């Protein structure tokens, strides 16, 4: 019996002849050479955007996702680290990305270092940094207007909060800090004039600063009653059309501010995005109001896109929206309404010949719509960023 069992076992172990083997094997993959690192084009296609992933679950590990919004299968082109409530700027003419970041010596504690990191747009690798003094860079959930260019993009402006507010002026070419401008009672940075910036203030005014060639304050001016803080407070992130910043209020009023000169000039004739559908400042009944984090965008033709929610009420201004309303600021009229696939938190419009509306949703999904017709084009899913919160169109 032992010899029979052994024979059976040996027989089972002997393979069939090649001629009798009818199994199908997949064609082997070609050998991959490692490391294998792709280099991006020097000039990014206009369909590419940077999506800021704040990564709420691990803010230390925030990042920028470079995304091709026209790719249905491989939209993610690369990642740039953006640590600890970072902010970003892109300079295509110099082939550089800038991130204003904060680091701690022991990751979550220890000596604090604030810095501007300089990244190469082709390789997405760091190529330098500028150390910011005194550990005072504003740490807040990402706003675009706390890190901005001025002086033709040669300088950067960095918002500080200690909680005293100020702005650090940085020479990006010389890679050095030039100075600091006190900004009591005012916040956010809007580049104005040839070499300066403006800020919105707590009393409803707008404050403008002109800088000299050494980065120091040469002059300043204040314009009162630009916004009604109690009845029509403005979202801090505007849509830019040329040198005009278009702001929208919590209740749907649109206000333009001309930033082409050294002193910001509010444009007359603020108007509502509304056509009788709500968005008013009276009562507590839910109504159509703007909501989200990046709530207003513009296209190359100067049209405005406003993220709107039908459930607007006191305190709902960060909740997001389910529609985007397209508004002509010249005619002061709403042109169309775009229904979204989910609750959007941030919107942007590409500068393509056929522009696309990019929507970052509260569930992490990024959707793409045709900006001209509003038609849904594709979803990029929830794979490019965990918490997409700001969209930068280079």
C-alpha positions in Angstrom: 0.0 0.0 0.0 2.9 2.4 0.8 4.5 1.7 -2.6 1.1 2.3 -4.4 0.6 5.6 -2.5 4.1 6.8 -3.3 3.6 6.0 -7.0 0.4 8.0 -7.1 2.1 10.9 -5.3 5.1 10.9 -7.7 2.7 10.6 -10.6 0.8 13.6 -9.5 4.1 15.6 -9.2 5.2 14.9 -12.8 4.1 17.7 -15.2 2.3 17.1 -18.4 4.3 17.3 -21.6 4.4 20.7 -23.3 2.3 19.4 -26.2 -0.5 18.5 -23.8 -0.4 21.8 -21.9 -3.4 23.8 -23.1 -3.3 26.5 -20.4 -3.0 30.1 -21.6 -0.4 32.4 -20.1 -0.5 36.2 -20.4 2.2 37.9 -22.4 4.9 38.9 -20.0 5.2 42.7 -19.3 8.4 44.4 -20.6 11.1 44.9 -18.0 10.7 48.2 -16.3 13.8 50.3 -15.6 13.9 51.8 -12.2 14.1 54.6 -11.1 11.7 55.9 -13.9 10.8 59.5 -13.3 8.8 61.5 -15.9 9.5 65.1 -16.6 6.5 67.4 -17.2 6.3 69.9 -20.1 7.8 73.3 -19.6 4.5 74.9 -20.4 1.6 73.1 -18.8 -1.6 72.6 -20.9 -4.4 75.0 -20.1 -6.5 72.1 -18.9 -4.0 71.5 -15.9 -4.9 72.9 -12.5 -3.4 72.7 -9.0 -5.8 71.4 -6.4 -4.9 72.1 -2.8 -5.4 69.1 -0.6 -5.4 70.4 2.9 -5.7 66.8 4.2 -7.7 67.4 7.4 -6.9 64.0 8.7 -3.1 64.9 8.7 -2.5 68.6 8.1 1.2 68.0 8.3 0.9 66.1 5.1 -0.9 68.6 3.0 -0.1 68.7 -0.7 -0.9 70.2 -4.1 -2.2 67.8 -6.7 -1.4 68.7 -10.3 -4.4 67.5 -12.3 -5.2 67.3 -16.0 -9.0 68.0 -16.0 -9.4 66.6 -19.5 -8.0 63.1 -18.7 -10.7 60.6 -17.8 -8.3 57.8 -16.8 -5.0 59.4 -15.6 -5.8 62.9 -14.3 -3.2 63.0 -11.6 0.2 64.2 -13.0 2.1 64.7 -9.8 2.2 66.0 -6.2 3.9 68.9 -4.5 4.2 68.8 -0.7 2.5 71.8 1.0 3.0 71.3 4.7 1.0 72.8 7.6 -1.7 75.2 6.3 0.5 76.0 3.2 -0.4 78.5 0.5 0.8 78.4 -3.1 1.6 80.6 -6.1 2.6 79.6 -9.7 5.0 81.6 -12.0 4.8 79.9 -15.4 7.2 82.5 -16.9 9.9 81.3 -14.5 8.8 77.7 -14.4 8.4 77.8 -10.6 5.8 77.0 -8.0 6.1 78.7 -4.5 4.7 77.3 -1.3 4.6 79.2 1.9 4.9 76.5 4.6 5.5 75.9 8.3 7.7 73.2 9.9 8.5 72.1 13.4 11.8 70.6 14.5 10.1 67.6 16.1 7.3 67.3 13.4 4.5 68.4 15.8 6.5 70.4 18.3 9.9 72.0 18.6 11.5 75.0 16.9 9.2 76.5 14.3 10.5 77.4 10.8 8.4 79.4 8.3 9.7 79.2 4.7 8.8 79.8 1.0 9.8 76.6 -0.8 10.6 77.0 -4.5 9.6 74.1 -6.8 10.5 73.3 -10.4 7.4 73.0 -12.6 9.0 70.3 -14.8 10.2 68.0 -12.1 8.1 69.0 -9.1 11.3 68.9 -7.1 12.4 71.6 -4.6 15.1 73.9 -5.9 15.5 76.4 -3.1 13.9 78.1 -0.1 13.6 81.5 1.6 13.4 81.5 5.4 10.7 83.8 6.8 11.5 85.5 10.1 10.0 85.2 13.6 7.5 82.3 13.0 4.5 84.5 12.4 3.1 83.3 9.0 -0.7 83.1 9.2 -1.7 79.5 9.9 -5.3 79.1 8.8 -7.3 76.9 6.5 -6.1 77.8 3.1 -7.1 81.1 1.5 -5.6 82.2 -1.8 -5.2 85.8 -0.7 -2.8 85.4 2.2 0.1 84.7 -0.3 0.3 86.9 -3.4 2.6 88.4 -6.0 3.3 92.1 -6.5 5.9 94.1 -8.4 5.3 92.2 -11.6 5.7 88.9 -9.9 9.2 89.6 -8.7 8.1 89.9 -5.1 5.8 87.8 -2.9 3.6 89.1 0.0 3.0 86.8 3.0 0.2 87.4 5.5 1.2 87.2 9.2 -1.0 86.6 12.3 0.3 86.7 15.8 -2.7 87.7 16.4 -1.4 91.1 15.3 -1.6 91.3 11.5 1.1 92.3 9.1 2.5 91.5 5.6 6.1 90.3 4.9 7.6 91.4 1.6 9.9 88.9 -0.1 12.2 89.3 -3.1 11.8 86.1 -5.0 14.7 86.8 -7.4 17.2 87.7 -4.7 15.6 85.1 -2.3 15.5 87.4 0.7 13.1 89.2 2.9 12.8 92.9 2.3 10.5 94.1 5.1 7.3 93.9 7.0 4.2 96.1 6.8 1.9 96.4 9.8 -1.7 95.9 9.0 -3.8 96.5 12.1 -7.5 95.5 11.8 -7.1 94.5 8.2 -6.7 91.1 6.5 -6.1 89.4 3.1 -3.8 90.6 0.3 -5.0 91.9 -3.0 -2.2 93.2 -5.3 -2.8 96.7 -6.3 -1.0 99.3 -8.5 2.4 98.6 -9.9 4.0 97.7 -6.6 1.6 97.4 -3.6 -1.4 95.7 -2.1 -4.8 96.4 -0.6 -6.6 94.7 2.3 -10.2 94.6 3.6 -10.6 95.9 7.1 -12.9 95.1 10.1 -14.6 98.6 9.9 -15.7 98.0 6.3 -13.0 100.0 4.7 -10.3 99.0 2.3 -6.6 99.9 3.0 -4.0 100.3 0.3 -0.2 100.4 0.6 2.3 101.5 -2.0 5.8 100.0 -1.7 9.1 101.6 -2.6 11.9 99.8 -4.5 13.2 98.5 -1.2 10.0 96.8 -0.2 9.1 99.4 2.5 5.8 101.3 2.7 6.0 104.5 0.7 2.4 105.6 1.1 -0.9 104.4 2.3 -4.6 105.3 1.9 -7.9 104.2 3.2 -11.3 104.2 1.6 -14.3 104.0 4.0 -17.5 102.1 3.7 -16.6 99.7 1.0 -18.7 96.9 2.6 -21.5 96.7 5.1 -20.0 94.3 7.6 -23.3 93.7 9.4 -25.7 93.4 6.4 -23.5 92.5 3.3 -20.2 91.1 4.5 -17.9 90.0 1.6 -16.2 86.7 1.1 -12.5 87.3 1.2 -11.6 85.5 -2.0 -12.6 87.5 -5.2 -12.7 86.5 -8.8 -10.2 88.5 -10.9 -11.1 90.0 -14.3 -8.1 91.9 -15.4 -7.2 94.2 -12.5 -10.8 94.2 -11.2 -11.6 92.1 -8.1 -15.2 90.9 -8.0 -16.3 90.1 -4.5 -19.6 88.5 -3.6 -21.3 89.0 -0.2 -22.8 86.3 2.1 -26.2 87.3 0.7 -25.4 87.4 -3.0 -24.5 91.1 -3.6 -21.6 91.5 -6.1 -19.1 94.3 -5.6 -16.3 95.2 -7.9 -13.0 96.9 -6.7 -10.6 98.4 -9.2 -7.0 97.4 -8.2 -5.2 98.8 -11.2 -4.1 102.0 -9.3 -2.1 102.5 -6.1 -5.4 103.1 -4.2 -8.3 100.5 -4.4 -11.4 102.1 -6.0 -14.8 100.5 -5.3 -16.9 100.4 -8.5 -20.4 102.0 -8.2 -23.5 100.0 -8.7 -23.2 96.8 -6.6 -25.8 94.3 -7.8 -27.4 91.0 -6.8 -26.9 87.7 -8.4 -30.5 87.1 -7.6 -33.6 87.2 -9.9 -36.1 87.1 -7.2 -35.1 83.7 -6.0 -33.9 84.8 -2.6 -30.4 85.6 -1.5 -31.7 88.5 0.7 -30.4 89.6 4.1 -33.7 89.5 5.9 -35.3 86.8 8.0 -34.1 83.4 9.0 -35.9 81.3 6.3 -33.5 79.3 4.1 -33.0 80.9 0.7 -30.5 81.0 -2.2 -27.2 82.3 -0.9 -23.5 81.9 -1.9 -21.7 79.2 0.2 -18.4 77.4 0.2 -14.7 78.1 0.5 -13.8 79.4 -3.0 -17.2 80.6 -4.0 -16.6 82.9 -7.0 -14.6 82.4 -10.2 -14.2 84.1 -13.6 -13.5 83.1 -17.2 -11.4 84.7 -19.9 -14.5 86.6 -21.2 -15.1 88.3 -17.8 -18.2 86.3 -16.8 -18.5 85.4 -13.1 -19.4 82.0 -11.6 -20.9 81.9 -8.1 -21.4 78.8 -6.0 -24.9 78.9 -4.6 -27.0 77.0 -2.0 -30.8 76.9 -1.6 -30.4 76.3 2.1 -28.7 79.6 2.9 -29.3 81.0 6.4 -27.3 82.7 9.1 -24.0 80.9 9.4 -24.3 78.8 6.2 -21.7 80.7 4.2 -19.1 77.9 4.4 -21.5 75.0 3.9 -21.1 74.8 0.1 -23.5 74.9 -2.8 -25.5 72.7 -5.2 -25.6 75.1 -8.2 -23.3 77.6 -9.9 -24.9 80.8 -11.2 -23.3 82.5 -14.2 -23.3 86.3 -14.0 -22.4 89.0 -16.4 -21.0 91.9 -14.3 -21.3 94.4 -17.2 -25.0 93.7 -17.7 -25.5 93.0 -14.0 -27.6 90.0 -14.8 -27.6 86.3 -14.2 -27.2 84.4 -17.5 -27.7 80.8 -16.5 -27.7 78.2 -13.7 -25.6 75.0 -13.6 -26.8 72.1 -11.4 -24.0 70.2 -9.7 -23.7 66.5 -9.0 -23.0 67.1 -5.3 -22.3 69.7 -2.7 -19.5 71.9 -4.1 -17.0 73.7 -1.8 -14.7 75.3 -4.4 -14.9 76.3 -8.0 -12.6 77.5 -10.8 -12.7 78.0 -14.5 -9.9 77.0 -16.9 -8.5 79.4 -19.5 -8.9 77.1 -22.4 -10.6 78.0 -25.7 -13.5 75.8 -24.5 -13.3 76.6 -20.8 -14.2 74.0 -18.1 -15.8 74.6 -14.8 -13.9 72.6 -12.1 -15.8 71.8 -8.9 -14.3 70.4 -5.7 -17.0 68.7 -3.7 -17.4 68.2 0.1 -17.0 64.4 -0.3 -13.6 64.9 -2.0 -14.8 64.2 -5.5 -13.7 66.6 -8.3 -16.1 67.1 -11.1 -15.8 68.8 -14.5 -18.5 70.7 -16.3 -18.6 72.5 -19.7 -18.4 76.2 -18.6 -20.3 77.4 -21.6 -23.3 75.0 -21.4 -23.1 73.8 -17.9 -23.2 70.2 -19.1 -21.6 67.6 -16.9 -18.5 66.3 -18.7 -16.7 63.8 -16.3 -15.8 63.1 -12.7 -12.2 62.7 -11.6 -13.5 60.9 -8.6 -12.0 61.2 -5.1 -8.6 60.0 -6.1 -6.7 63.2 -6.7 -7.1 64.8 -3.2 -8.5 63.8 0.2 -9.8 67.3 1.0 -9.8 69.5 -2.1 -10.3 73.0 -0.9 -8.7 75.5 -3.3 -8.2 75.3 -7.1 -5.4 77.3 -8.7 -5.6 77.9 -12.5 -2.0 78.7 -13.5 
